[in-house]
Amino acid sequence: MKKNQLMITETLKAGTLIQAHAKRGEEFKAEIEGNHLVVWLTEPPENGRANRELVTKLSKMLDARVLILRGTRSRRKLLKIG
């Protein structure tokens, strides 16, 4: 695998699964780091606020539907894009 190449876990008819790692940051941003997507979130992980920020902003950034399939209570997440 090439450096900074995103590891796509599985491609489905209805979307693509991607491993992601959430971190706290001063501004929202998403980067490929190693073989997964790292997302810096400004919202605290309370009452689902960070997850809502991740889904809303990443959806706008990619112009696609984003769902958290696994990891709603963890920094490690499995996302479905598309």
BABAVO-977940 format. One line per 5 residues: their letters; for each residue x, y, z of N, C-alpha, C. Coordinates in Angstrom, 1 decimal. Layout:
BEGIN
A> X:Y:Z:X:Y:Z:X:Y:Z; ...
REM end
This chain:
BEGIN
MKKNQ> 0.8:-1.2:0.0:0.0:0.0:0.0:0.9:1.2:0.0; 0.6:2.2:-0.8:1.3:3.5:-0.9:1.1:4.3:0.3; 2.0:5.2:0.6:1.9:6.1:1.8:0.7:7.0:1.5; -0.1:7.3:2.5:-1.3:8.1:2.5:-2.4:7.6:1.6; -2.4:6.3:1.4:-3.5:5.7:0.6:-4.5:5.2:1.5
LMITE> -5.8:5.7:1.4:-6.8:5.4:2.3:-7.2:3.9:2.1; -7.3:3.2:3.3:-7.7:1.8:3.2:-9.2:1.7:3.2; -9.7:1.3:2.1:-11.2:1.1:2.0:-11.5:-0.3:2.4; -12.2:-0.5:3.4:-12.5:-1.8:4.0:-13.2:-2.7:3.0; -14.3:-2.2:2.5:-15.1:-3.0:1.6:-16.0:-2.0:0.7
TLKAG> -16.1:-2.4:-0.5:-17.0:-1.6:-1.4:-18.3:-2.3:-1.6; -19.4:-1.7:-1.3:-20.7:-2.3:-1.4:-21.5:-1.6:-2.6; -22.6:-2.2:-3.0:-23.4:-1.6:-4.0:-23.9:-0.2:-3.5; -24.3:-0.2:-2.3:-24.9:1.1:-1.8:-23.9:2.0:-1.1; -22.6:1.7:-1.2:-21.6:2.6:-0.5:-20.3:2.0:-0.3
TLIQA> -19.4:2.7:0.4:-18.1:2.2:0.7:-17.8:2.3:2.2; -17.2:1.3:2.8:-16.9:1.3:4.2:-15.4:1.8:4.4; -15.3:2.7:5.4:-14.0:3.3:5.6:-13.8:3.3:7.2; -12.6:3.0:7.6:-12.2:3.1:9.0:-11.8:4.5:9.3; -12.2:5.0:10.4:-11.9:6.4:10.8:-11.5:6.5:12.2
HAKRG> -10.8:7.5:12.6:-10.4:7.7:14.0:-10.7:9.2:14.3; -11.5:9.4:15.3:-11.9:10.8:15.7:-11.0:11.3:16.8; -10.6:12.6:16.6:-9.8:13.3:17.6:-10.4:14.6:17.8; -10.1:15.2:19.0:-10.6:16.5:19.3:-9.6:17.6:18.7; -10.1:18.6:18.1:-9.3:19.7:17.5:-10.0:21.0:17.7
EEFKA> -9.2:22.1:17.3:-9.7:23.4:17.3:-10.6:23.7:16.1; -10.4:23.0:15.0:-11.3:23.1:13.8:-11.5:21.8:13.2; -12.6:21.7:12.5:-12.9:20.4:11.8:-12.0:20.3:10.6; -11.4:19.1:10.5:-10.6:18.7:9.3:-10.6:17.2:9.2; -10.3:16.7:8.0:-10.2:15.3:7.8:-9.0:15.0:6.9
EIEGN> -8.2:14.1:7.3:-7.0:13.7:6.5:-6.8:12.2:6.5; -6.1:11.8:5.5:-5.6:10.4:5.5:-4.3:10.3:6.3; -4.3:9.4:7.2:-3.1:9.2:8.1:-2.9:7.7:8.1; -1.8:7.2:7.5:-1.5:5.8:7.5:-2.5:5.2:6.6; -3.3:4.2:7.1:-4.3:3.5:6.3:-5.8:3.8:6.7
HLVVW> -6.0:4.9:7.4:-7.4:5.3:7.8:-7.6:6.8:7.7; -8.8:7.2:7.9:-9.2:8.6:7.9:-9.2:9.1:9.3; -8.5:10.2:9.5:-8.5:10.9:10.8:-9.3:12.1:10.7; -10.2:12.3:11.6:-11.2:13.4:11.6:-11.0:14.2:12.9; -10.7:15.5:12.8:-10.6:16.3:14.0:-11.9:17.0:14.2
LTEPP> -12.5:16.9:15.4:-13.9:17.4:15.7:-13.8:18.5:16.7; -14.6:19.5:16.6:-14.6:20.6:17.6:-15.6:20.4:18.7; -16.7:19.6:18.4:-17.7:19.3:19.4:-17.2:18.3:20.4; -17.7:18.4:21.7:-17.3:17.4:22.7:-18.1:16.1:22.5; -17.5:15.0:22.9:-18.2:13.7:22.7:-19.3:13.5:23.8
ENGRA> -20.2:14.4:23.9:-21.3:14.3:24.9:-22.6:14.3:24.1; -23.5:13.4:24.5:-24.8:13.3:23.9:-24.8:13.2:22.4; -23.8:12.6:21.8:-23.8:12.4:20.4:-23.4:13.7:19.6; -22.9:14.7:20.2:-22.6:16.0:19.5:-21.5:15.8:18.5; -20.4:15.1:19.0:-19.2:14.9:18.1:-19.6:14.0:16.9
NRELV> -20.4:13.0:17.1:-20.9:12.1:16.0:-21.7:12.9:15.0; -22.6:13.8:15.5:-23.4:14.6:14.6:-22.5:15.5:13.8; -21.5:16.1:14.4:-20.6:17.0:13.7:-19.9:16.2:12.6; -19.4:15.0:13.0:-18.7:14.1:12.0:-19.5:13.8:10.8; -20.7:13.4:11.0:-21.6:13.0:9.9:-22.0:14.2:9.1
TKLSK> -22.4:15.3:9.7:-22.9:16.5:9.0:-21.8:17.1:8.1; -20.6:17.3:8.7:-19.5:18.0:8.0:-18.8:17.1:7.0; -18.7:15.9:7.3:-18.0:15.0:6.3:-19.0:14.7:5.1; -20.3:14.7:5.4:-21.3:14.6:4.3:-21.2:15.7:3.4; -21.1:16.9:3.9:-20.9:18.1:3.1:-19.6:18.1:2.3
MLDAR> -18.6:17.7:3.0:-17.2:17.7:2.4:-17.2:16.7:1.2; -17.8:15.6:1.4:-17.7:14.5:0.3:-18.9:14.6:-0.6; -19.9:15.4:-0.3:-21.1:15.4:-1.1:-21.8:14.1:-1.2; -21.8:13.4:-0.1:-22.4:12.0:0.0:-22.9:11.7:1.3; -23.8:10.8:1.4:-24.4:10.4:2.7:-23.3:9.6:3.5
VLILR> -23.2:9.9:4.8:-22.2:9.3:5.7:-23.0:8.7:6.9; -22.8:7.5:7.2:-23.4:6.8:8.4:-22.3:6.2:9.2; -22.5:6.2:10.5:-21.6:5.5:11.4:-22.2:4.1:11.7; -21.5:3.1:11.2:-22.0:1.8:11.3:-21.5:1.1:12.7; -20.3:1.5:13.1:-19.8:1.0:14.3:-18.9:2.0:15.0
GTRSR> -19.0:2.1:16.3:-18.1:3.0:17.0:-18.7:4.3:17.4; -20.0:4.3:17.7:-20.7:5.6:18.1:-20.2:6.0:19.5; -19.7:5.1:20.3:-19.2:5.5:21.6:-17.7:5.3:21.7; -17.0:5.4:20.6:-15.6:5.1:20.5:-14.9:6.1:19.6; -13.6:6.3:19.7:-12.9:7.1:18.8:-12.7:6.4:17.4
RKLLK> -12.6:5.1:17.5:-12.5:4.3:16.2:-13.9:4.1:15.7; -14.1:4.4:14.4:-15.4:4.3:13.8:-15.3:3.5:12.5; -16.4:2.9:12.1:-16.5:2.3:10.8:-17.6:3.2:10.1; -17.3:3.8:9.0:-18.2:4.7:8.3:-18.6:4.1:7.0; -19.9:4.4:6.6:-20.4:4.0:5.3:-20.6:5.3:4.5
IG> -19.9:5.4:3.4:-20.0:6.6:2.6:-20.8:6.2:1.3; -21.8:7.0:1.0:-22.5:6.8:-0.2:-23.9:6.3:0.0
REM end
